[in-house]
């Protein structure tokens, strides 16, 4: 699989995901960032590489690209989560929360009881105006908050 053929996913500036294939990843990403690679990404700059997968050849790349494009967003986010197991791209904060980049969000069911905060081993949970919040930069997706919440407010899916 070292042929140098890849399928990739980009996070676009509007939050959408774009899937493509290439045999020159760095060059292709630069083309996208310069607005020269596709009409879709040209109007959605900036773009960030959030997933890449090595495939055997062009034929397999086209098949895999088509398969990924057919996936629901949630499934694509799981691929991204596997590719980026750590929070390494600061520009991706919004996606980090959505993907649960190994993080949880607190939904509107939060009753501000505070049961979750002392359970968090990384101090990622803080009290907000109307509900508690989880800092995606600190969350390690341990699930401790979800285990103690009486209303199931910490949620790995939005």
Buried (B, 14 or more C-beta within 10 A) or exposed (E): EEEEBBBBBBBBBEEEBBBBBBEEBEEBBEBBBEBEBBEBBEEBEEBBBBBBBBBEEEEBBBEBBEEBBEBEEEEBBBBBBEBBEEBEBEEBBEBBBBBBBBBBBBBEEBEEEEBBBEBBEEEBBEEEEEBBBBBBEBBBBBEBBBEBBEEEBBBEEE
